[in-house]
């Protein structure tokens, strides 16, 4: 079996790497974060705490 046939491991996919310099990605990221912050400020009653999200996803310790 060649290296191409082998799927990368989770460890390989989650290693830290250099930050992206792709201008399209950076623009998308800026728009997404700005939109999320604007929405959070406009609708504070709809915010969910980290504890609630952990509970919803079954990540409570």
C-alpha distance matrix in Angstrom:
0.0 3.8 6.8 8.1 6.3 7.6 11.4 13.9 16.1 19.8 20.8 19.0 20.6 24.0 24.6 27.8 27.7 30.3 32.5 32.0 34.2 33.5 37.1 36.2 34.4 37.3 39.9 38.2 38.1 41.7 42.8 41.0 42.5 45.9 45.9 45.0 47.7 50.3 49.6 49.8 53.1 54.5 53.5 53.7 54.6 51.1 49.2 47.3 47.0 43.9 45.1 45.4 41.9 40.4 42.5 41.4 37.7 38.2 37.5 40.9 40.8
3.8 0.0 3.8 5.3 5.4 7.0 10.6 12.6 15.4 19.0 19.7 17.3 18.9 22.4 22.6 25.6 25.1 27.5 29.7 29.1 31.1 30.4 34.0 33.3 31.7 34.6 37.2 35.8 35.7 39.3 40.5 38.9 40.4 43.7 44.0 43.2 45.9 48.4 47.9 48.3 51.5 52.9 52.2 52.4 53.5 50.1 48.2 46.4 46.2 43.0 44.5 45.0 41.4 40.1 42.4 41.3 37.6 38.4 37.5 40.9 40.9
6.8 3.8 0.0 3.8 5.4 5.4 8.3 9.5 12.4 15.9 16.4 13.7 15.4 18.9 18.9 21.8 21.3 23.8 26.1 25.6 27.8 27.3 31.0 30.5 28.7 31.3 34.1 32.8 32.5 36.1 37.5 35.9 37.2 40.6 41.0 40.2 42.6 45.3 45.0 45.2 48.3 49.9 49.2 49.4 50.6 47.3 45.2 43.5 43.1 39.9 41.5 42.1 38.6 37.3 39.8 38.8 35.1 36.0 34.8 38.2 38.1
8.1 5.3 3.8 0.0 3.8 5.5 7.5 9.4 12.9 16.1 17.1 14.3 15.1 18.8 19.3 22.0 21.2 23.5 25.3 24.4 26.4 25.5 29.0 28.1 26.5 29.5 32.0 30.5 30.6 34.2 35.3 33.8 35.4 38.6 38.8 38.2 40.9 43.3 42.9 43.4 46.6 47.9 47.3 47.7 48.9 45.5 43.6 42.1 42.1 39.1 40.8 41.1 37.5 36.5 39.0 37.6 34.1 35.3 34.4 37.9 38.2
6.3 5.4 5.4 3.8 0.0 3.8 6.5 9.6 12.5 15.8 17.5 15.3 16.0 19.6 20.7 23.8 23.5 26.0 27.7 26.9 29.2 28.1 31.5 30.4 28.6 31.6 34.0 32.2 32.2 35.9 36.8 35.0 36.6 40.0 39.9 39.1 41.9 44.3 43.6 44.0 47.3 48.5 47.6 48.0 49.0 45.5 43.7 42.0 42.0 39.0 40.5 40.6 37.0 35.9 38.0 36.7 33.0 34.0 33.4 36.9 37.3
7.6 7.0 5.4 5.5 3.8 0.0 3.8 6.5 9.0 12.5 14.0 12.1 13.2 16.7 17.8 21.0 21.2 24.1 26.0 25.6 28.2 27.5 31.1 30.1 27.9 30.7 33.3 31.4 31.0 34.7 35.8 33.8 35.1 38.6 38.7 37.6 40.2 42.9 42.2 42.3 45.6 47.0 46.0 46.2 47.1 43.7 41.7 39.8 39.5 36.4 37.7 38.1 34.5 33.2 35.4 34.3 30.6 31.4 30.5 33.9 34.1
11.4 10.6 8.3 7.5 6.5 3.8 0.0 3.8 6.5 9.4 11.5 9.9 10.2 13.7 15.3 18.6 19.0 22.0 23.5 23.1 26.0 25.3 28.6 27.5 25.1 27.8 30.4 28.3 27.8 31.5 32.6 30.4 31.6 35.2 35.2 33.9 36.6 39.3 38.5 38.6 41.9 43.3 42.3 42.4 43.3 39.9 37.9 36.0 35.8 32.7 34.1 34.4 30.8 29.6 31.9 30.7 27.0 28.0 27.1 30.6 31.0
13.9 12.6 9.5 9.4 9.6 6.5 3.8 0.0 3.8 6.7 8.1 6.1 6.8 10.2 11.5 14.9 15.4 18.6 20.3 20.4 23.4 23.1 26.6 25.8 23.2 25.6 28.4 26.6 25.6 29.3 30.7 28.5 29.4 33.0 33.4 32.0 34.4 37.3 36.7 36.6 39.9 41.5 40.6 40.5 41.6 38.3 36.1 34.2 33.7 30.5 32.0 32.7 29.1 27.8 30.4 29.5 25.8 26.8 25.5 28.8 29.0
16.1 15.4 12.4 12.9 12.5 9.0 6.5 3.8 0.0 3.8 5.3 5.2 6.4 8.8 10.4 14.1 15.6 19.1 20.8 21.4 24.8 24.9 28.3 27.5 24.5 26.6 29.6 27.6 26.2 29.8 31.3 28.8 29.4 33.1 33.4 31.7 34.0 37.0 36.3 35.8 39.1 40.9 39.8 39.4 40.3 37.2 34.8 32.6 31.8 28.4 29.6 30.5 27.1 25.4 27.9 27.4 23.7 24.2 22.7 25.9 25.8
19.8 19.0 15.9 16.1 15.8 12.5 9.4 6.7 3.8 0.0 3.8 5.4 5.1 6.1 8.7 12.2 14.3 17.9 19.2 20.0 23.6 23.8 27.0 26.2 22.9 24.7 27.6 25.5 23.8 27.3 28.8 26.2 26.4 30.2 30.5 28.6 30.7 33.9 33.1 32.4 35.7 37.6 36.4 35.8 36.8 33.7 31.2 28.9 28.0 24.6 25.9 26.8 23.5 21.7 24.4 24.0 20.3 20.9 19.2 22.4 22.4
20.8 19.7 16.4 17.1 17.5 14.0 11.5 8.1 5.3 3.8 0.0 3.8 5.5 5.3 6.2 10.0 12.4 16.1 18.0 19.4 23.0 23.7 27.0 26.8 23.5 24.9 28.1 26.5 24.4 27.7 29.6 27.2 27.1 30.8 31.6 29.6 31.4 34.7 34.3 33.4 36.5 38.7 37.7 36.8 38.1 35.2 32.4 30.2 28.9 25.4 26.7 28.1 25.0 23.0 26.0 26.0 22.4 22.8 20.5 23.4 23.0
19.0 17.3 13.7 14.3 15.3 12.1 9.9 6.1 5.2 5.4 3.8 0.0 3.8 5.6 5.7 9.3 10.6 14.2 16.3 17.3 20.6 21.3 24.8 24.7 21.6 23.2 26.5 25.1 23.4 26.8 28.8 26.7 26.9 30.5 31.4 29.8 31.7 34.9 34.7 34.2 37.2 39.3 38.5 38.0 39.5 36.5 33.8 32.0 31.0 27.5 29.2 30.5 27.1 25.6 28.6 28.4 24.8 25.6 23.5 26.6 26.4
20.6 18.9 15.4 15.1 16.0 13.2 10.2 6.8 6.4 5.1 5.5 3.8 0.0 3.8 5.9 8.8 9.9 13.3 14.6 15.2 18.7 18.9 22.2 21.7 18.5 20.3 23.4 21.7 20.1 23.6 25.4 23.2 23.5 27.2 27.9 26.4 28.4 31.5 31.2 30.8 33.9 35.9 35.1 34.8 36.2 33.2 30.7 29.0 28.3 25.0 27.0 27.9 24.4 23.2 26.3 25.7 22.3 23.5 21.6 24.9 25.2
24.0 22.4 18.9 18.8 19.6 16.7 13.7 10.2 8.8 6.1 5.3 5.6 3.8 0.0 3.8 6.4 8.8 12.3 13.4 14.8 18.5 19.3 22.3 22.1 18.6 19.8 23.0 21.4 19.2 22.4 24.4 22.1 21.9 25.6 26.5 24.7 26.4 29.7 29.6 28.8 31.7 34.0 33.2 32.5 34.0 31.2 28.4 26.6 25.5 22.2 24.1 25.4 22.1 20.8 24.1 23.9 20.6 21.7 19.3 22.3 22.5
24.6 22.6 18.9 19.3 20.7 17.8 15.3 11.5 10.4 8.7 6.2 5.7 5.9 3.8 0.0 3.8 6.4 10.1 12.1 14.1 17.6 19.0 22.3 22.7 19.4 20.1 23.6 22.6 20.3 23.2 25.7 23.8 23.3 26.9 28.3 26.6 27.9 31.3 31.6 30.7 33.4 35.9 35.4 34.5 36.3 33.7 30.7 29.1 27.8 24.4 26.4 28.1 24.9 23.5 27.0 27.1 23.8 24.8 22.1 24.8 24.6
27.8 25.6 21.8 22.0 23.8 21.0 18.6 14.9 14.1 12.2 10.0 9.3 8.8 6.4 3.8 0.0 3.8 7.1 9.0 11.6 15.0 17.0 20.0 20.8 17.5 17.7 21.3 20.8 18.2 20.7 23.6 22.0 21.1 24.5 26.3 24.8 25.8 29.2 29.8 28.9 31.3 34.0 33.8 33.0 35.1 32.7 29.6 28.3 26.9 23.7 26.1 27.9 24.9 23.8 27.5 27.7 24.8 26.0 23.1 25.6 25.5
27.7 25.1 21.3 21.2 23.5 21.2 19.0 15.4 15.6 14.3 12.4 10.6 9.9 8.8 6.4 3.8 0.0 3.8 6.4 8.8 11.9 13.9 17.2 18.4 15.4 15.6 19.4 19.3 17.1 19.6 22.5 21.4 20.9 24.1 26.0 25.1 26.1 29.3 30.2 29.7 32.0 34.5 34.7 34.1 36.5 34.1 31.1 30.2 29.1 26.2 28.8 30.5 27.3 26.6 30.3 30.2 27.3 28.9 26.2 28.9 29.0
30.3 27.5 23.8 23.5 26.0 24.1 22.0 18.6 19.1 17.9 16.1 14.2 13.3 12.3 10.1 7.1 3.8 0.0 3.8 6.4 8.8 11.6 14.6 16.4 13.9 13.5 17.3 17.9 15.9 17.9 21.1 20.6 20.0 22.8 25.1 24.6 25.3 28.3 29.7 29.4 31.3 33.9 34.5 34.1 36.7 34.5 31.6 31.1 30.2 27.5 30.5 32.0 29.0 28.7 32.4 32.2 29.6 31.4 28.8 31.3 31.6
32.5 29.7 26.1 25.3 27.7 26.0 23.5 20.3 20.8 19.2 18.0 16.3 14.6 13.4 12.1 9.0 6.4 3.8 0.0 3.8 6.5 9.3 11.7 13.5 10.8 9.9 13.7 14.4 12.2 14.1 17.3 17.0 16.4 19.1 21.5 21.2 21.8 24.7 26.2 26.1 27.9 30.4 31.1 30.9 33.7 31.5 28.7 28.6 27.9 25.6 28.8 30.2 27.1 27.3 31.0 30.6 28.3 30.5 28.0 30.5 31.2
32.0 29.1 25.6 24.4 26.9 25.6 23.1 20.4 21.4 20.0 19.4 17.3 15.2 14.8 14.1 11.6 8.8 6.4 3.8 0.0 3.8 5.6 8.4 10.0 7.6 7.5 11.2 11.9 10.6 12.7 15.6 15.7 15.8 18.3 20.4 20.6 21.7 24.2 25.6 26.0 27.9 30.0 30.9 31.2 33.9 31.6 29.1 29.2 29.0 26.9 30.3 31.2 28.0 28.5 32.1 31.3 29.0 31.5 29.4 32.1 33.2
34.2 31.1 27.8 26.4 29.2 28.2 26.0 23.4 24.8 23.6 23.0 20.6 18.7 18.5 17.6 15.0 11.9 8.8 6.5 3.8 0.0 3.8 6.1 8.9 7.9 7.1 10.4 12.2 11.6 12.9 15.8 16.7 17.0 18.8 21.1 22.0 22.9 24.9 26.7 27.5 29.0 31.0 32.3 32.7 35.7 33.5 31.2 31.7 31.7 29.8 33.3 34.2 31.1 31.8 35.4 34.5 32.4 35.0 32.9 35.6 36.7
33.5 30.4 27.3 25.5 28.1 27.5 25.3 23.1 24.9 23.8 23.7 21.3 18.9 19.3 19.0 17.0 13.9 11.6 9.3 5.6 3.8 0.0 3.8 5.6 5.4 6.2 8.7 10.1 10.6 12.3 14.4 15.4 16.6 18.3 20.0 21.2 22.6 24.3 25.8 27.0 28.7 30.3 31.6 32.4 35.2 32.8 30.9 31.5 31.9 30.2 33.7 34.2 30.9 31.9 35.3 34.1 32.0 34.8 33.1 36.0 37.4
37.1 34.0 31.0 29.0 31.5 31.1 28.6 26.6 28.3 27.0 27.0 24.8 22.2 22.3 22.3 20.0 17.2 14.6 11.7 8.4 6.1 3.8 0.0 3.8 5.5 5.0 6.0 8.5 9.7 10.4 12.2 14.1 15.3 16.3 18.1 19.9 21.1 22.3 24.1 25.7 27.0 28.3 30.0 31.1 34.0 31.9 30.2 31.2 31.9 30.7 34.3 34.6 31.5 32.9 36.2 34.8 33.1 36.2 34.6 37.3 39.0
36.2 33.3 30.5 28.1 30.4 30.1 27.5 25.8 27.5 26.2 26.8 24.7 21.7 22.1 22.7 20.8 18.4 16.4 13.5 10.0 8.9 5.6 3.8 0.0 3.8 5.5 5.2 6.2 8.6 10.0 10.7 12.2 14.3 15.4 16.5 18.3 20.1 21.1 22.5 24.3 25.9 26.9 28.4 29.8 32.5 30.0 28.6 29.7 30.8 29.6 33.2 33.1 29.9 31.5 34.7 32.9 31.3 34.5 33.3 36.2 38.1
34.4 31.7 28.7 26.5 28.6 27.9 25.1 23.2 24.5 22.9 23.5 21.6 18.5 18.6 19.4 17.5 15.4 13.9 10.8 7.6 7.9 5.4 5.5 3.8 0.0 3.8 5.5 5.1 6.0 8.6 9.9 10.4 12.2 14.1 15.2 16.4 18.3 19.8 21.0 22.4 24.3 25.6 26.7 27.8 30.4 27.8 26.1 26.9 27.7 26.3 29.8 29.9 26.6 28.0 31.3 29.7 27.9 31.0 29.7 32.6 34.4
37.3 34.6 31.3 29.5 31.6 30.7 27.8 25.6 26.6 24.7 24.9 23.2 20.3 19.8 20.1 17.7 15.6 13.5 9.9 7.5 7.1 6.2 5.0 5.5 3.8 0.0 3.8 5.5 5.0 6.1 8.7 9.8 10.6 12.1 14.1 15.4 16.5 18.2 19.9 21.1 22.6 24.2 25.6 26.5 29.4 27.2 25.3 26.3 26.9 25.7 29.4 29.7 26.7 28.2 31.5 30.3 28.7 31.8 30.1 32.7 34.5
39.9 37.2 34.1 32.0 34.0 33.3 30.4 28.4 29.6 27.6 28.1 26.5 23.4 23.0 23.6 21.3 19.4 17.3 13.7 11.2 10.4 8.7 6.0 5.2 5.5 3.8 0.0 3.8 5.4 5.1 6.2 8.6 10.1 10.6 12.2 14.3 15.5 16.4 18.2 20.0 21.2 22.4 24.2 25.5 28.4 26.3 24.9 26.3 27.4 26.7 30.4 30.3 27.5 29.4 32.5 31.0 29.8 33.1 31.8 34.3 36.4
38.2 35.8 32.8 30.5 32.2 31.4 28.3 26.6 27.6 25.5 26.5 25.1 21.7 21.4 22.6 20.8 19.3 17.9 14.4 11.9 12.2 10.1 8.5 6.2 5.1 5.5 3.8 0.0 3.8 5.5 5.2 6.1 8.6 9.9 10.5 12.2 14.3 15.3 16.4 18.2 20.1 21.0 22.3 23.7 26.3 23.9 22.6 23.8 25.1 24.4 28.0 27.6 24.6 26.7 29.6 27.8 26.6 30.0 29.0 31.7 33.9
38.1 35.7 32.5 30.6 32.2 31.0 27.8 25.6 26.2 23.8 24.4 23.4 20.1 19.2 20.3 18.2 17.1 15.9 12.2 10.6 11.6 10.6 9.7 8.6 6.0 5.0 5.4 3.8 0.0 3.8 5.5 5.1 6.1 8.5 9.9 10.6 12.3 14.1 15.4 16.5 18.4 19.9 21.0 21.9 24.6 22.3 20.5 21.5 22.3 21.4 25.1 25.1 22.2 24.0 27.2 25.7 24.5 27.7 26.4 28.9 31.0
41.7 39.3 36.1 34.2 35.9 34.7 31.5 29.3 29.8 27.3 27.7 26.8 23.6 22.4 23.2 20.7 19.6 17.9 14.1 12.7 12.9 12.3 10.4 10.0 8.6 6.1 5.1 5.5 3.8 0.0 3.8 5.5 5.4 6.0 8.5 10.0 10.7 12.1 14.2 15.4 16.6 18.2 19.9 20.8 23.9 22.1 20.4 22.0 22.8 22.3 26.1 26.2 23.7 25.7 28.8 27.6 26.8 30.0 28.5 30.7 32.8
42.8 40.5 37.5 35.3 36.8 35.8 32.6 30.7 31.3 28.8 29.6 28.8 25.4 24.4 25.7 23.6 22.5 21.1 17.3 15.6 15.8 14.4 12.2 10.7 9.9 8.7 6.2 5.2 5.5 3.8 0.0 3.8 5.6 5.2 6.0 8.5 10.0 10.4 12.1 14.1 15.4 16.3 18.0 19.6 22.5 20.5 19.4 21.3 22.8 22.7 26.5 26.0 23.5 26.0 28.7 27.1 26.5 30.0 29.0 31.3 33.7
41.0 38.9 35.9 33.8 35.0 33.8 30.4 28.5 28.8 26.2 27.2 26.7 23.2 22.1 23.8 22.0 21.4 20.6 17.0 15.7 16.7 15.4 14.1 12.2 10.4 9.8 8.6 6.1 5.1 5.5 3.8 0.0 3.8 5.5 5.2 6.2 8.7 9.9 10.6 12.2 14.4 15.4 16.3 17.7 20.2 17.9 16.6 18.1 19.6 19.4 23.1 22.5 19.9 22.4 25.1 23.3 22.8 26.2 25.4 27.7 30.2
42.5 40.4 37.2 35.4 36.6 35.1 31.6 29.4 29.4 26.4 27.1 26.9 23.5 21.9 23.3 21.1 20.9 20.0 16.4 15.8 17.0 16.6 15.3 14.3 12.2 10.6 10.1 8.6 6.1 5.4 5.6 3.8 0.0 3.8 5.5 5.1 6.2 8.5 9.9 10.5 12.3 14.2 15.3 15.9 18.8 16.9 15.0 16.6 17.6 17.4 21.2 21.1 18.7 21.1 24.0 22.8 22.4 25.6 24.3 26.3 28.7
45.9 43.7 40.6 38.6 40.0 38.6 35.2 33.0 33.1 30.2 30.8 30.5 27.2 25.6 26.9 24.5 24.1 22.8 19.1 18.3 18.8 18.3 16.3 15.4 14.1 12.1 10.6 9.9 8.5 6.0 5.2 5.5 3.8 0.0 3.8 5.5 5.2 6.1 8.5 9.9 10.7 12.2 14.2 15.2 18.5 17.1 15.7 18.0 19.3 19.7 23.4 23.1 21.2 23.9 26.5 25.3 25.3 28.6 27.5 29.2 31.6
45.9 44.0 41.0 38.8 39.9 38.7 35.2 33.4 33.4 30.5 31.6 31.4 27.9 26.5 28.3 26.3 26.0 25.1 21.5 20.4 21.1 20.0 18.1 16.5 15.2 14.1 12.2 10.5 9.9 8.5 6.0 5.2 5.5 3.8 0.0 3.8 5.5 5.1 6.1 8.6 10.0 10.5 12.1 13.9 16.7 14.9 14.2 16.6 18.6 19.4 22.9 22.0 20.1 23.1 25.4 23.7 24.0 27.5 26.8 28.7 31.5
45.0 43.2 40.2 38.2 39.1 37.6 33.9 32.0 31.7 28.6 29.6 29.8 26.4 24.7 26.6 24.8 25.1 24.6 21.2 20.6 22.0 21.2 19.9 18.3 16.4 15.4 14.3 12.2 10.6 10.0 8.5 6.2 5.1 5.5 3.8 0.0 3.8 5.5 5.1 6.1 8.7 9.9 10.4 11.5 14.2 12.1 10.8 13.0 14.9 15.6 19.1 18.3 16.4 19.5 21.8 20.3 20.6 24.0 23.3 25.0 27.8
47.7 45.9 42.6 40.9 41.9 40.2 36.6 34.4 34.0 30.7 31.4 31.7 28.4 26.4 27.9 25.8 26.1 25.3 21.8 21.7 22.9 22.6 21.1 20.1 18.3 16.5 15.5 14.3 12.3 10.7 10.0 8.7 6.2 5.2 5.5 3.8 0.0 3.8 5.4 5.0 6.2 8.6 9.9 10.2 13.6 12.5 10.9 13.5 14.8 15.8 19.4 19.0 17.7 20.6 22.9 22.0 22.6 25.7 24.6 25.9 28.4
50.3 48.4 45.3 43.3 44.3 42.9 39.3 37.3 37.0 33.9 34.7 34.9 31.5 29.7 31.3 29.2 29.3 28.3 24.7 24.2 24.9 24.3 22.3 21.1 19.8 18.2 16.4 15.3 14.1 12.1 10.4 9.9 8.5 6.1 5.1 5.5 3.8 0.0 3.8 5.5 5.2 6.2 8.6 10.1 13.4 12.7 12.1 15.3 17.2 18.8 22.1 21.3 20.2 23.4 25.4 24.1 25.1 28.3 27.6 28.8 31.6
49.6 47.9 45.0 42.9 43.6 42.2 38.5 36.7 36.3 33.1 34.3 34.7 31.2 29.6 31.6 29.8 30.2 29.7 26.2 25.6 26.7 25.8 24.1 22.5 21.0 19.9 18.2 16.4 15.4 14.2 12.1 10.6 9.9 8.5 6.1 5.1 5.4 3.8 0.0 3.8 5.5 5.0 6.0 8.2 10.8 9.5 9.5 12.8 15.3 17.2 20.2 18.9 17.8 21.3 22.9 21.3 22.5 25.9 25.6 26.8 29.9
49.8 48.3 45.2 43.4 44.0 42.3 38.6 36.6 35.8 32.4 33.4 34.2 30.8 28.8 30.7 28.9 29.7 29.4 26.1 26.0 27.5 27.0 25.7 24.3 22.4 21.1 20.0 18.2 16.5 15.4 14.1 12.2 10.5 9.9 8.6 6.1 5.0 5.5 3.8 0.0 3.8 5.5 5.2 5.5 8.6 7.7 6.7 10.0 12.1 14.2 17.2 16.2 15.6 18.9 20.5 19.5 20.9 23.9 23.4 24.2 27.1
53.1 51.5 48.3 46.6 47.3 45.6 41.9 39.9 39.1 35.7 36.5 37.2 33.9 31.7 33.4 31.3 32.0 31.3 27.9 27.9 29.0 28.7 27.0 25.9 24.3 22.6 21.2 20.1 18.4 16.6 15.4 14.4 12.3 10.7 10.0 8.7 6.2 5.2 5.5 3.8 0.0 3.8 5.6 5.7 9.3 9.9 9.3 12.9 14.5 16.9 19.8 19.0 18.8 22.1 23.6 22.9 24.4 27.3 26.6 27.2 29.9
54.5 52.9 49.9 47.9 48.5 47.0 43.3 41.5 40.9 37.6 38.7 39.3 35.9 34.0 35.9 34.0 34.5 33.9 30.4 30.0 31.0 30.3 28.3 26.9 25.6 24.2 22.4 21.0 19.9 18.2 16.3 15.4 14.2 12.2 10.5 9.9 8.6 6.2 5.0 5.5 3.8 0.0 3.8 6.2 8.9 9.4 10.3 14.0 16.4 19.1 21.7 20.3 20.2 23.7 24.9 23.7 25.5 28.5 28.3 29.0 32.0
53.5 52.2 49.2 47.3 47.6 46.0 42.3 40.6 39.8 36.4 37.7 38.5 35.1 33.2 35.4 33.8 34.7 34.5 31.1 30.9 32.3 31.6 30.0 28.4 26.7 25.6 24.2 22.3 21.0 19.9 18.0 16.3 15.3 14.2 12.1 10.4 9.9 8.6 6.0 5.2 5.6 3.8 0.0 3.8 5.4 5.7 7.2 11.0 13.8 16.7 19.0 17.2 17.4 21.0 21.7 20.5 22.6 25.5 25.6 26.1 29.3
53.7 52.4 49.4 47.7 48.0 46.2 42.4 40.5 39.4 35.8 36.8 38.0 34.8 32.5 34.5 33.0 34.1 34.1 30.9 31.2 32.7 32.4 31.1 29.8 27.8 26.5 25.5 23.7 21.9 20.8 19.6 17.7 15.9 15.2 13.9 11.5 10.2 10.1 8.2 5.5 5.7 6.2 3.8 0.0 3.8 5.4 5.4 9.0 11.1 14.3 16.4 15.1 15.8 19.1 19.9 19.3 21.5 24.1 23.9 23.9 26.9
54.6 53.5 50.6 48.9 49.0 47.1 43.3 41.6 40.3 36.8 38.1 39.5 36.2 34.0 36.3 35.1 36.5 36.7 33.7 33.9 35.7 35.2 34.0 32.5 30.4 29.4 28.4 26.3 24.6 23.9 22.5 20.2 18.8 18.5 16.7 14.2 13.6 13.4 10.8 8.6 9.3 8.9 5.4 3.8 0.0 3.8 5.7 8.5 11.1 14.6 15.9 14.0 15.2 18.7 18.7 17.9 20.7 23.1 23.4 23.2 26.4
51.1 50.1 47.3 45.5 45.5 43.7 39.9 38.3 37.2 33.7 35.2 36.5 33.2 31.2 33.7 32.7 34.1 34.5 31.5 31.6 33.5 32.8 31.9 30.0 27.8 27.2 26.3 23.9 22.3 22.1 20.5 17.9 16.9 17.1 14.9 12.1 12.5 12.7 9.5 7.7 9.9 9.4 5.7 5.4 3.8 0.0 3.8 6.5 9.9 13.0 14.6 12.2 12.7 16.4 16.6 15.2 17.8 20.5 21.0 21.4 24.7
49.2 48.2 45.2 43.6 43.7 41.7 37.9 36.1 34.8 31.2 32.4 33.8 30.7 28.4 30.7 29.6 31.1 31.6 28.7 29.1 31.2 30.9 30.2 28.6 26.1 25.3 24.9 22.6 20.5 20.4 19.4 16.6 15.0 15.7 14.2 10.8 10.9 12.1 9.5 6.7 9.3 10.3 7.2 5.4 5.7 3.8 0.0 3.8 6.7 9.7 11.8 10.1 10.4 13.9 14.7 13.9 16.1 18.7 18.6 18.9 22.1
47.3 46.4 43.5 42.1 42.0 39.8 36.0 34.2 32.6 28.9 30.2 32.0 29.0 26.6 29.1 28.3 30.2 31.1 28.6 29.2 31.7 31.5 31.2 29.7 26.9 26.3 26.3 23.8 21.5 22.0 21.3 18.1 16.6 18.0 16.6 13.0 13.5 15.3 12.8 10.0 12.9 14.0 11.0 9.0 8.5 6.5 3.8 0.0 3.8 6.7 8.3 6.3 6.8 10.3 11.0 10.5 12.7 15.1 15.0 15.2 18.4
47.0 46.2 43.1 42.1 42.0 39.5 35.8 33.7 31.8 28.0 28.9 31.0 28.3 25.5 27.8 26.9 29.1 30.2 27.9 29.0 31.7 31.9 31.9 30.8 27.7 26.9 27.4 25.1 22.3 22.8 22.8 19.6 17.6 19.3 18.6 14.9 14.8 17.2 15.3 12.1 14.5 16.4 13.8 11.1 11.1 9.9 6.7 3.8 0.0 3.8 5.3 5.2 6.4 8.7 9.9 10.7 12.6 14.2 13.4 13.0 15.8
43.9 43.0 39.9 39.1 39.0 36.4 32.7 30.5 28.4 24.6 25.4 27.5 25.0 22.2 24.4 23.7 26.2 27.5 25.6 26.9 29.8 30.2 30.7 29.6 26.3 25.7 26.7 24.4 21.4 22.3 22.7 19.4 17.4 19.7 19.4 15.6 15.8 18.8 17.2 14.2 16.9 19.1 16.7 14.3 14.6 13.0 9.7 6.7 3.8 0.0 3.8 5.4 5.1 6.1 8.5 9.8 10.6 12.1 10.4 10.4 13.0
45.1 44.5 41.5 40.8 40.5 37.7 34.1 32.0 29.6 25.9 26.7 29.2 27.0 24.1 26.4 26.1 28.8 30.5 28.8 30.3 33.3 33.7 34.3 33.2 29.8 29.4 30.4 28.0 25.1 26.1 26.5 23.1 21.2 23.4 22.9 19.1 19.4 22.1 20.2 17.2 19.8 21.7 19.0 16.4 15.9 14.6 11.8 8.3 5.3 3.8 0.0 3.8 5.5 5.2 6.2 8.7 10.1 10.4 9.1 7.9 10.6
45.4 45.0 42.1 41.1 40.6 38.1 34.4 32.7 30.5 26.8 28.1 30.5 27.9 25.4 28.1 27.9 30.5 32.0 30.2 31.2 34.2 34.2 34.6 33.1 29.9 29.7 30.3 27.6 25.1 26.2 26.0 22.5 21.1 23.1 22.0 18.3 19.0 21.3 18.9 16.2 19.0 20.3 17.2 15.1 14.0 12.2 10.1 6.3 5.2 5.4 3.8 0.0 3.8 5.4 5.0 6.1 8.7 9.8 9.8 9.3 12.7
41.9 41.4 38.6 37.5 37.0 34.5 30.8 29.1 27.1 23.5 25.0 27.1 24.4 22.1 24.9 24.9 27.3 29.0 27.1 28.0 31.1 30.9 31.5 29.9 26.6 26.7 27.5 24.6 22.2 23.7 23.5 19.9 18.7 21.2 20.1 16.4 17.7 20.2 17.8 15.6 18.8 20.2 17.4 15.8 15.2 12.7 10.4 6.8 6.4 5.1 5.5 3.8 0.0 3.8 5.3 5.0 6.2 8.5 8.3 9.3 12.8
40.4 40.1 37.3 36.5 35.9 33.2 29.6 27.8 25.4 21.7 23.0 25.6 23.2 20.8 23.5 23.8 26.6 28.7 27.3 28.5 31.8 31.9 32.9 31.5 28.0 28.2 29.4 26.7 24.0 25.7 26.0 22.4 21.1 23.9 23.1 19.5 20.6 23.4 21.3 18.9 22.1 23.7 21.0 19.1 18.7 16.4 13.9 10.3 8.7 6.1 5.2 5.4 3.8 0.0 3.8 5.5 5.3 6.0 4.7 5.7 9.0
42.5 42.4 39.8 39.0 38.0 35.4 31.9 30.4 27.9 24.4 26.0 28.6 26.3 24.1 27.0 27.5 30.3 32.4 31.0 32.1 35.4 35.3 36.2 34.7 31.3 31.5 32.5 29.6 27.2 28.8 28.7 25.1 24.0 26.5 25.4 21.8 22.9 25.4 22.9 20.5 23.6 24.9 21.7 19.9 18.7 16.6 14.7 11.0 9.9 8.5 6.2 5.0 5.3 3.8 0.0 3.8 5.5 5.1 6.0 5.6 9.3
41.4 41.3 38.8 37.6 36.7 34.3 30.7 29.5 27.4 24.0 26.0 28.4 25.7 23.9 27.1 27.7 30.2 32.2 30.6 31.3 34.5 34.1 34.8 32.9 29.7 30.3 31.0 27.8 25.7 27.6 27.1 23.3 22.8 25.3 23.7 20.3 22.0 24.1 21.3 19.5 22.9 23.7 20.5 19.3 17.9 15.2 13.9 10.5 10.7 9.8 8.7 6.1 5.0 5.5 3.8 0.0 3.8 5.6 7.7 8.8 12.6
37.7 37.6 35.1 34.1 33.0 30.6 27.0 25.8 23.7 20.3 22.4 24.8 22.3 20.6 23.8 24.8 27.3 29.6 28.3 29.0 32.4 32.0 33.1 31.3 27.9 28.7 29.8 26.6 24.5 26.8 26.5 22.8 22.4 25.3 24.0 20.6 22.6 25.1 22.5 20.9 24.4 25.5 22.6 21.5 20.7 17.8 16.1 12.7 12.6 10.6 10.1 8.7 6.2 5.3 5.5 3.8 0.0 3.8 5.6 8.2 11.6
38.2 38.4 36.0 35.3 34.0 31.4 28.0 26.8 24.2 20.9 22.8 25.6 23.5 21.7 24.8 26.0 28.9 31.4 30.5 31.5 35.0 34.8 36.2 34.5 31.0 31.8 33.1 30.0 27.7 30.0 30.0 26.2 25.6 28.6 27.5 24.0 25.7 28.3 25.9 23.9 27.3 28.5 25.5 24.1 23.1 20.5 18.7 15.1 14.2 12.1 10.4 9.8 8.5 6.0 5.1 5.6 3.8 0.0 3.8 5.7 8.8
37.5 37.5 34.8 34.4 33.4 30.5 27.1 25.5 22.7 19.2 20.5 23.5 21.6 19.3 22.1 23.1 26.2 28.8 28.0 29.4 32.9 33.1 34.6 33.3 29.7 30.1 31.8 29.0 26.4 28.5 29.0 25.4 24.3 27.5 26.8 23.3 24.6 27.6 25.6 23.4 26.6 28.3 25.6 23.9 23.4 21.0 18.6 15.0 13.4 10.4 9.1 9.8 8.3 4.7 6.0 7.7 5.6 3.8 0.0 3.8 6.3
40.9 40.9 38.2 37.9 36.9 33.9 30.6 28.8 25.9 22.4 23.4 26.6 24.9 22.3 24.8 25.6 28.9 31.3 30.5 32.1 35.6 36.0 37.3 36.2 32.6 32.7 34.3 31.7 28.9 30.7 31.3 27.7 26.3 29.2 28.7 25.0 25.9 28.8 26.8 24.2 27.2 29.0 26.1 23.9 23.2 21.4 18.9 15.2 13.0 10.4 7.9 9.3 9.3 5.7 5.6 8.8 8.2 5.7 3.8 0.0 3.8
40.8 40.9 38.1 38.2 37.3 34.1 31.0 29.0 25.8 22.4 23.0 26.4 25.2 22.5 24.6 25.5 29.0 31.6 31.2 33.2 36.7 37.4 39.0 38.1 34.4 34.5 36.4 33.9 31.0 32.8 33.7 30.2 28.7 31.6 31.5 27.8 28.4 31.6 29.9 27.1 29.9 32.0 29.3 26.9 26.4 24.7 22.1 18.4 15.8 13.0 10.6 12.7 12.8 9.0 9.3 12.6 11.6 8.8 6.3 3.8 0.0
